[in-house]
Amino acid sequence: MIVDDHPVVRNGIRFSLLAFNDIEVVGEAGSGQESIDLCAEVQPDVVLMDLAMPGINGVETTRTLREAFPRLHVLALTSFQEGSLVQEALQAGAIGYLLKDVSIDELARAVRLAAHGQATLAPAAGQALVQNATQAPKIGHDLTEREREVLALLVEGLSNQQVAERLVISPATVKFHISSIRSKLGASSRTEVVILAMQHKLVK
């Protein structure tokens, strides 16, 4: 089954796959919801899934389909190769990730492999996945929920005493949290903590 919100893309894929006698297009859907509704009726072995669709996007649709039809295999077919999107699609249950510039022979091969439970990952998507995994974590990623609450109040300009009263904790505990925040952010002062918090949008 082909899932894409652009009819011309669906038509192009369908006509291209007519060249392969062992592959049959049993259905088309123009949205995530339509594909969910149609899947039980046509019972495809493989779904070619666009990720950037209005309404329920391809990642959420993939997750829903995989939960409802565990034997179904989803191949993400998209124009986007960001590492985070590749990771989201695979975590949602996609067995492969292809870019729309893929040749029809490569697409057919990926469909056959997916039907047998074997993965296919476009080289560019694989590289993006590696880069995403090896990127340094964002500043403030290790702040606890309580530290973020304290940080938000510091950004508001509250004193230690005011923070303590707002959060119903002792001033000593506030001081401990601020020390931990400074350490995690690599800040040398309270002012630098506030500046970093605003620069990196660590609080709302």
C-alpha angles and dihedrals in degrees: 000000000000118000117190133129092223113080092201090057092049091048092049093051093044095051092044092053091053085081090071116073093197095057123072125186103220098176149358131213131189097202142026093254092049091052091051091051093045099044097076090051101048098028099206123196092214133025122203101212128198110208103202104067132137117252111012104019124222095261094055091042090052091051092049094047093047091051093048097040109027093178091057118100122212124205113196109223111185147137093237125088103176111144093231092055092047089051093048092050094049092046089052089058106268112152093205145013122215133174121230092244088069116126117250091244091054090047092051090049091051091050091052092048092047091051087059093045096257123136131236124192124185110237092237091050091049091051091049089051091053092048091049091051094049098046116115111258116259118264111268095022091127098051114123122232091255092049089052089052091051091046092052090054092048089054088052087057099248121156123236090261092050091048090051091051093046094050095035093236133120122273087240090058090049090052090051091051093048090051090051092047092051090051094049094047094042090235122157096203145020090254092054089050090057092045092051091046091055095041093051096035093237092159133037 
